[in-house]
Amino acid sequence: MTKAVKPDAEQPYFDTPAHIPAGSDHQIPHSHRLVYKDHDVIVHLTGYEYETFGETLWAVGAEVVREREIVVPVEVDQTRHYRGYDEALARGTEIGKALVDALETP
């Protein structure tokens, strides 16, 4: 089982990606904010709990905000899910930083 993460929203921030199997008993929406090159990167994670398997699978996405305006809407990793919160957070951070870097590329 992954570490306990308290939901910080009632609903997930994005629709369930296709790579998440059906049958989740409960979803845990959570977000994490970091500052990267004067932009706020918001990493959105949703844990999908499966009581029958005793595990949680994490889907992740990231969005970029600057001066309280969304610059890049949430981009969700549509390729895979993660079995650990920390791994999903690291991937979401990579996605968010890449989105900021792409803004600065002419």
Secondary structure, DSSP 8 states (H G I E B T S, - for coil): -------SSSS-SS---TTS-S--SEEEEEEEEEEETTEEEEEEEEEEEETTTTEEEEEEEEEEEETTEEEEEEEE--S--BSSHHHHHHHHHHHHHHHHHHHH--
